C-alpha cells in the first residue's frame, strides 16, 4: 500500500512538472531519456513513416512494402496467439475484406536466424484530426548493420511479388491516336487448357520463365529487357488464345495496338512511352495492318512515303518501335506480332532482336486432338473408336490436310457430354477432308506461302503452296505457260462469285 502511495505521488509530481516546465526543456529531457534507453537496450529501432517529409505528401514505398509483407505473413503464417487486426473493405471492390496489423500492436518475424519485431504506430497530431502512421522495426543491435539492408531487400522483393500476383490485370487499346483505354483482363486461357504439342508448351514456358527472371542477365549483356514473338498459322489455330495464356502465366497487362488508329510515327512513340513495365504489346494481323509490307521493293510507294512520312505510320517507325532507341523506354516488355501468312510480313520485322521467337501454329495432331477430346467431353469411348480417330488425324497430317483447334473444338463443344457422338462426328469430319480431294469447296481466295525468297523464285521458277478450305495442299510449278494458263483459269472460276475476298 505504501508503494502504491509513493507511485501516485511520483505521477502527480511529473504532472505538475509537465505543466510548469517550458516545452523546450521537456523536449530535451524526453530526448535524453530516449538516448539513455537506446544506450542501455540491446536492440536498434528503425522507423518507416507512411509519408516522406514534414509535409507528409509523398508516399513512402517502403511503408507500402511493409504493409503488404506483413499482410502476407499474417495470411500464410498466423502467429499464436494472433495479434489484434484491423478489417477493411471497399464498396467498389467485390473482393472479401482485407486485414492489417492494428495500431500499437506488434508482429514477430525471423531472418537469417534472428528474431525481428514490427510494431504499427498511429499518432494523432496535436490540435488536428490528422493521423500519422508508421512502422517501427526492432533488430538486435549487435547484428543490425549486417541485417538491415539484406532484410529490407528481401522484404521489398517479396512485397513486389505479392503485389504483382494479387493486382487486377487489364487489357488496353489505343482508343484515340495518342492515349489508351482499358478494361479488366479476365481471359480464361492457360497453358494447361491450350491445344499445344507438349514440346512446344514446355519450350514456351521455359522461355517465358527465363525472360521474367532475366533482369540481371539483360543488364549484364547490355540489351533492353524485352522479347519478341511472331505467332503465325491459319485462322483458328489458337494465336489469340496463346497470347492470353502467356499474359496469364506472366501476370502481365496486355496492350492491343491497332495500327490503323495511329496517324503517324510521333503518335506511335507517344503510345509507347505510356506503356508500363510488365506488359505484352500485341499487334495482330501485322500483314494487314497498314501497307507496311514490301515498301522498300516499290519505287512508287517509296516516293509516296517521302511525301506522306509525317501523315502515317511507316515501316521505319514500326522498326524503331520494336528494336530502335525508343524500344528501350521501359523494361520487362514482350512484343507479339500475329499473322496468318508469314510470307506477307516484311523480312526486316522478322530478324532476331525484333521477333526473337517464331511460333508456327498449324493443325491439330493426334496428340493434341486426344488431349482436347479428354478436356471437352471426358468419359470413356467404345473400343476402337478413339484409335480410329487418332489414325485419321495422323493420315490428315501425312496428306497435308489441316484441321485447326477451333474447328475441332467446335465439333466437341456442340457434343459435350456425349463422347461417343463427338468421336463419331469428328471422325466423319476427318474422313471427309481426307477423301474430299482439292476439287471442291476450296477456300475463297487462295493463301500463298512463299518457300524461298521472291527474287530467287522469280529467276528459277517459284513454287507455291496453296491450301484450300478443306485443308488440301496443291503444289504448282510456274515453269511453263500452259500451267500458268490452267492456274488462272481455275482461279477465275473459283473467284467468279466473290472475287477479292481473303480468308481471315
C-alpha positions in Angstrom: 0.0 0.0 0.0 2.9 2.3 0.8 4.4 1.5 -2.6 1.3 2.5 -4.4 1.1 5.7 -2.5 4.6 6.6 -3.5 3.9 5.8 -7.1 0.8 8.1 -7.1 2.9 10.9 -5.6 5.6 10.5 -8.3 3.0 10.6 -11.0 1.4 13.7 -9.5 4.9 15.4 -9.4 5.5 14.5 -13.0 2.2 16.0 -14.0 2.9 19.2 -12.1 6.4 19.5 -13.7 4.9 18.9 -17.2 2.6 21.9 -16.6 5.3 24.1 -15.1 8.4 23.4 -17.2 8.8 25.0 -20.6 8.0 22.9 -23.7 11.6 23.2 -24.9 13.0 21.8 -21.7 10.5 18.9 -21.7 11.6 18.1 -25.2 15.2 18.0 -24.2 14.5 15.8 -21.2 12.5 13.4 -23.4 15.4 13.2 -25.9 17.8 12.5 -23.1 15.6 9.8 -21.7 15.3 8.1 -25.2 19.1 8.3 -25.6 19.6 6.6 -22.3 17.2 3.9 -23.3 18.9 3.4 -26.6 22.3 3.1 -24.8 21.1 0.5 -22.4 18.8 -1.6 -24.7 20.2 -4.5 -26.7 18.1 -3.5 -29.7 18.2 -1.0 -32.6 15.0 0.7 -33.8 14.1 2.0 -37.2 11.0 4.0 -38.2 9.2 3.6 -41.5 6.7 6.5 -41.9 3.8 6.4 -44.2 4.7 9.6 -45.9 8.0 11.3 -46.6 9.0 14.8 -45.3 7.3 17.1 -42.9 4.6 18.0 -45.4 3.5 14.3 -45.5 2.7 14.5 -49.2 4.9 12.0 -50.9 4.0 8.4 -50.1 6.8 6.1 -48.8 7.1 3.0 -50.9 8.8 1.1 -48.1 5.8 1.6 -45.9 3.6 0.0 -48.6 6.0 -2.9 -48.9 6.0 -3.5 -45.2 2.2 -3.4 -45.1 2.0 -6.0 -48.0 4.7 -8.2 -46.5 3.1 -8.3 -43.0 -0.4 -8.9 -44.5 1.0 -11.9 -46.5 2.8 -13.2 -43.4 -0.4 -13.0 -41.3 -2.3 -14.8 -44.1 0.2 -17.7 -44.5 1.8 -17.9 -41.1 -0.7 -16.6 -38.5 1.1 -16.4 -35.1 -0.3 -17.9 -31.9 -1.8 -16.1 -30.2 -2.8 -13.8 -33.1 -2.3 -10.1 -32.8 -5.1 -7.6 -33.0 -6.1 -6.9 -36.6 -8.0 -4.1 -38.4 -10.5 -5.2 -41.0 -11.4 -3.1 -44.0 -13.3 -3.3 -47.3 -14.1 -1.1 -50.3 -17.6 -0.7 -51.6 -16.3 -0.6 -55.2 -14.4 -3.9 -54.9 -16.1 -7.3 -54.9 -13.1 -8.9 -53.1 -13.5 -10.0 -49.4 -12.5 -7.7 -46.6 -8.7 -7.3 -46.0 -7.0 -7.0 -42.7 -3.9 -5.4 -41.4 -2.0 -5.1 -38.1 -3.8 -2.8 -35.7 -2.1 0.4 -34.4 0.2 -0.1 -31.4 0.4 -3.9 -31.9 3.4 -6.0 -32.9 4.3 -9.0 -35.1 7.4 -11.1 -34.9 9.4 -12.1 -38.0 12.6 -14.1 -38.5 15.5 -13.6 -40.9 18.9 -15.3 -41.1 18.3 -16.9 -37.7 17.5 -13.6 -35.9 14.2 -12.6 -34.4 12.8 -9.3 -35.5 9.8 -7.3 -34.4 7.5 -5.0 -36.4 5.2 -2.6 -34.5 2.5 -0.5 -36.1 2.1 3.1 -34.7 -0.6 5.6 -35.2 -0.4 9.0 -33.7 -2.8 11.9 -33.9 -1.3 15.4 -34.2 -2.0 18.0 -31.5 -4.9 20.3 -32.3 -5.6 18.3 -35.5 -7.6 15.3 -36.6 -4.7 14.3 -38.9 -3.3 10.8 -38.2 0.3 9.9 -38.8 1.0 6.2 -39.2 4.3 4.3 -39.3 6.0 1.0 -38.7 9.0 0.5 -36.4 11.5 -2.3 -36.8 13.4 -3.7 -33.9 16.7 -5.5 -34.7 19.4 -7.0 -32.5 21.9 -4.1 -32.0 25.0 -6.3 -32.5 23.8 -7.5 -35.9 21.7 -4.5 -37.1 24.3 -3.3 -39.6 24.6 -6.7 -41.3 20.9 -7.5 -41.2 19.2 -4.2 -42.1 19.9 -3.9 -45.8 19.7 -7.6 -46.6 16.4 -7.9 -44.7 14.8 -4.8 -46.4 15.9 -6.1 -49.8 14.2 -9.4 -49.0 11.1 -7.7 -47.8 10.8 -5.4 -50.8 11.3 -8.2 -53.3 8.6 -10.3 -51.5 6.2 -7.4 -51.5 6.7 -6.7 -55.2 6.0 -10.4 -56.0 2.8 -10.2 -53.8 1.6 -7.0 -55.5 2.1 -8.5 -58.9 0.3 -11.7 -58.2 -2.6 -10.0 -56.5 -3.2 -7.0 -58.7 -6.0 -6.8 -61.2 -4.6 -7.0 -64.7 -6.0 -5.0 -67.6 -6.2 -5.0 -71.4 -5.6 -1.7 -73.1 -6.4 -0.5 -76.6 -5.5 2.8 -78.3 -9.0 4.3 -78.3 -7.6 7.6 -79.5 -4.5 8.5 -81.6 -2.3 9.2 -78.5 -3.9 7.5 -75.5 -5.0 4.2 -74.1 -8.2 3.0 -72.5 -8.6 -0.3 -70.6 -10.9 -2.8 -69.1 -10.2 -5.7 -66.7 -8.4 -8.7 -68.4 -10.1 -11.9 -67.4 -9.4 -14.3 -70.2 -9.6 -17.9 -69.0 -6.9 -19.4 -71.3 -3.9 -21.0 -69.7 -1.1 -23.3 -70.9 -2.9 -26.2 -69.3 -6.0 -25.6 -71.4 -4.3 -24.8 -74.7 -4.2 -27.3 -77.6 -0.4 -27.4 -77.9 2.1 -30.0 -78.6 3.9 -30.9 -75.3 7.3 -29.9 -76.6 6.1 -26.5 -77.8 4.3 -26.0 -74.4 7.5 -26.8 -72.5 9.6 -24.6 -74.7 7.3 -21.6 -74.3 7.0 -22.0 -70.6 10.8 -22.3 -70.2 11.4 -19.3 -72.4 8.9 -17.1 -70.6 10.2 -18.0 -67.2 13.8 -17.3 -68.3 12.7 -13.9 -69.6 10.8 -13.0 -66.5 13.9 -13.8 -64.3 16.4 -12.1 -66.6 16.8 -8.7 -65.2 20.4 -9.1 -64.2 21.2 -11.0 -67.4 19.9 -8.4 -69.8 21.7 -5.7 -67.8 24.9 -7.6 -67.9 24.9 -8.2 -71.7 23.7 -4.6 -72.4 20.4 -5.4 -74.1 16.9 -3.9 -73.4 14.8 -6.2 -71.3 12.3 -7.1 -73.9 11.5 -10.1 -76.2 9.6 -10.5 -79.4 7.4 -13.4 -80.6 5.9 -14.0 -84.0 2.8 -16.2 -84.0 1.8 -17.5 -87.4 -0.6 -20.0 -88.7 -4.0 -20.4 -90.3 -7.1 -18.8 -88.8 -8.4 -20.7 -85.8 -5.0 -22.2 -84.9 -5.1 -20.5 -81.4 -2.8 -17.4 -81.8 -5.0 -15.1 -79.7 -5.6 -17.9 -77.1 -1.8 -18.4 -76.8 -1.3 -14.6 -76.2 -3.9 -14.8 -73.4 -2.2 -17.8 -71.9 1.2 -16.0 -72.0 -0.3 -13.0 -70.2 -1.9 -15.2 -67.5 1.3 -17.1 -67.0 3.4 -13.9 -66.6 0.6 -11.9 -65.0 1.3 -9.1 -67.4 -1.0 -6.4 -68.7 -1.9 -6.6 -72.4 -1.7 -3.6 -74.8 -3.6 -4.3 -78.0 -2.1 -1.8 -80.5 -4.4 -1.1 -83.5 -2.0 0.5 -86.1 -4.8 1.8 -88.3 -5.8 4.2 -85.5 -2.2 5.6 -85.2 -1.9 8.6 -87.6 1.9 9.0 -87.6 5.2 7.9 -86.1 5.1 10.6 -83.4 1.8 9.3 -82.1 3.3 5.8 -82.1 6.1 7.0 -79.9 3.7 8.7 -77.6 1.8 5.5 -77.1 5.0 3.6 -76.5 6.0 6.0 -73.7 2.7 5.3 -71.9 3.1 1.5 -71.8 4.0 0.4 -68.3 6.6 -2.3 -67.5 5.5 -5.9 -67.2 3.3 -5.7 -70.3 2.6 -7.6 -73.5 2.3 -5.4 -76.6 0.2 -7.1 -79.3 -0.1 -6.2 -83.0 -2.5 -8.7 -84.6 -2.5 -9.5 -88.3 0.6 -7.4 -88.9 0.5 -8.2 -92.6 -2.9 -6.5 -92.9 -2.1 -3.5 -90.6 -1.5 -0.6 -92.9 0.7 -1.1 -96.0 4.0 -2.0 -94.3 5.0 -5.0 -96.4 7.2 -4.7 -99.4 7.6 -0.9 -99.0 11.3 -1.0 -99.9 10.6 -3.0 -103.1 8.3 -0.5 -104.7 9.8 2.8 -106.1 6.3 4.3 -106.4 5.4 3.5 -102.8 8.8 4.8 -101.6 8.1 8.1 -103.3 4.7 8.2 -101.6 6.4 7.5 -98.3 8.7 10.5 -98.7 5.6 12.8 -99.4 3.4 11.4 -96.6 6.1 10.5 -94.0 4.5 12.7 -91.4 1.0 11.6 -92.1 1.1 7.9 -91.4 3.0 5.1 -89.6 5.9 3.9 -91.7 7.9 0.8 -91.7 10.9 2.6 -90.3 8.7 3.9 -87.4 7.5 0.4 -86.6 11.1 -0.9 -86.7 12.1 1.8 -84.3 9.2 0.9 -82.1 10.3 -2.8 -81.9 14.1 -2.5 -81.9 15.2 1.1 -82.1 16.2 3.6 -79.5 12.6 4.1 -78.4 12.1 0.4 -77.7 14.2 0.7 -74.5 11.7 3.1 -72.9 10.5 0.9 -70.0 11.6 -2.6 -69.3 10.2 -6.2 -69.0 8.1 -5.9 -72.1 7.1 -8.5 -74.7 6.1 -7.6 -78.3 4.0 -10.1 -80.2 3.1 -10.0 -83.9 0.5 -12.4 -85.3 -0.2 -13.2 -88.9 -2.0 -15.8 -91.0 0.7 -15.6 -93.7 4.3 -15.3 -92.6 5.4 -14.6 -96.2 3.4 -11.4 -96.2 5.5 -9.8 -93.4 8.5 -7.6 -94.3 11.7 -9.5 -93.5 13.1 -6.6 -91.6 10.5 -7.1 -88.9 11.3 -10.8 -88.5 15.0 -10.8 -87.7 16.3 -11.7 -84.1 16.2 -8.7 -81.9 12.7 -7.8 -83.2 10.9 -11.1 -83.4 13.2 -13.4 -81.4 11.0 -16.5 -81.4 8.9 -17.7 -84.3 6.0 -20.0 -83.3 4.1 -21.8 -86.0 0.6 -22.9 -85.0 -0.8 -25.4 -87.5 -3.5 -28.0 -87.5 -4.3 -30.4 -84.7 -2.1 -33.5 -84.5 -3.2 -36.8 -83.0 -1.7 -36.0 -79.5 -3.4 -32.6 -79.3 -6.7 -34.0 -80.6 -6.7 -36.7 -77.9 -6.0 -34.0 -75.2 -8.8 -31.8 -76.4 -11.2 -34.8 -76.5 -10.5 -35.6 -72.9 -10.8 -32.0 -71.8 -14.1 -31.3 -73.7 -16.1 -34.4 -73.4 -14.3 -36.8 -70.9 -15.7 -40.2 -70.3 -14.8 -43.5 -72.0 -15.4 -44.3 -75.6 -16.2 -47.7 -77.2 -13.2 -49.8 -78.0 -11.6 -48.9 -81.3 -13.4 -45.6 -81.9 -10.7 -43.4 -80.4 -7.9 -45.3 -82.1 -9.7 -44.8 -85.4 -9.9 -41.1 -84.9 -6.2 -40.9 -84.0 -5.4 -42.9 -87.1 -7.4 -40.5 -89.2 -5.7 -37.5 -87.6 -2.3 -39.0 -88.5 -3.4 -39.6 -92.1 -4.5 -36.0 -92.2 -1.1 -34.8 -91.2 0.6 -37.1 -93.8 -1.7 -35.9 -96.6 -1.2 -32.2 -95.7 -4.9 -31.8 -94.6 -5.2 -29.2 -91.9 -7.9 -29.1 -89.3 -7.5 -26.4 -86.7 -8.0 -26.4 -83.0 -11.0 -24.0 -83.4 -12.7 -26.5 -85.8 -12.0 -29.5 -83.5 -13.2 -27.5 -80.5 -16.5 -26.6 -82.2 -17.3 -30.2 -83.0 -16.5 -31.2 -79.4 -18.3 -28.2 -77.9 -21.7 -29.0 -79.5 -21.4 -32.6 -78.3 -20.1 -32.0 -74.8 -21.2 -34.7 -72.5 -21.7 -37.2 -75.4 -18.2 -38.6 -76.0 -19.3 -41.3 -78.5 -21.2 -38.9 -80.6 -18.4 -36.4 -80.5 -15.8 -39.0 -81.7 -18.1 -40.3 -84.5 -18.7 -36.7 -85.8 -15.1 -35.8 -85.6 -14.0 -39.0 -87.3 -16.6 -38.3 -90.1 -15.2 -34.8 -90.5 -11.6 -36.1 -90.7 -12.5 -38.8 -93.3 -14.4 -36.2 -95.3 -11.4 -34.0 -95.5 -9.0 -36.8 -96.4 -11.3 -38.2 -99.2 -12.6 -34.8 -100.4 -9.6 -34.0 -102.6 -9.0 -30.5 -103.8 -11.6 -30.2 -106.5 -14.4 -28.8 -104.4 -15.1 -26.2 -101.7 -11.7 -24.6 -101.9 -11.3 -21.5 -99.8 -12.4 -18.3 -101.5 -9.1 -16.6 -102.2 -6.0 -18.8 -102.0 -3.3 -18.5 -99.5 0.2 -18.3 -100.8 3.2 -19.1 -98.7 6.4 -18.4 -100.4 9.0 -21.0 -99.6 12.1 -19.2 -101.0 13.0 -15.6 -101.4 10.9 -13.8 -104.0 13.9 -12.8 -106.2 15.4 -16.3 -106.3 12.0 -17.9 -107.1 11.3 -15.4 -109.9 14.6 -16.4 -111.6 14.3 -20.2 -111.1 10.5 -20.8 -111.3 8.9 -20.3 -108.0 7.0 -23.0 -106.2 4.0 -22.1 -104.0 1.8 -24.0 -101.8 -1.9 -23.3 -101.9 -4.2 -24.5 -99.2 -8.0 -24.8 -99.6 -10.7 -24.7 -97.0 -10.8 -28.5 -96.8 -7.1 -28.5 -95.8 -5.8 -29.9 -99.1 -2.5 -28.7 -100.4 -1.7 -28.2 -104.1 1.8 -27.6 -105.4 2.2 -25.9 -108.7 5.4 -25.1 -110.6 5.4 -22.0 -112.7 7.8 -23.4 -115.2 5.6 -23.3 -118.4 3.0 -21.1 -119.8 0.5 -23.9 -120.2 0.4 -24.5 -116.4 0.0 -20.7 -115.8 -3.0 -20.6 -118.1 -4.6 -23.6 -116.3 -3.9 -21.9 -113.0 -5.5 -18.6 -113.9 -8.5 -20.4 -115.4 -9.1 -22.3 -112.1 -8.6 -19.1 -110.1 -11.1 -17.2 -112.3 -13.7 -20.0 -111.8 -13.2 -20.1 -108.1 -13.4 -16.3 -107.6 -16.2 -15.7 -110.0 -18.8 -15.3 -107.2 -16.9 -13.2 -104.7 -13.6 -12.1 -106.1 -11.1 -10.4 -103.9 -12.1 -12.0 -100.6 -9.5 -13.4 -98.4 -9.7 -16.0 -95.6 -9.4 -14.4 -92.1 
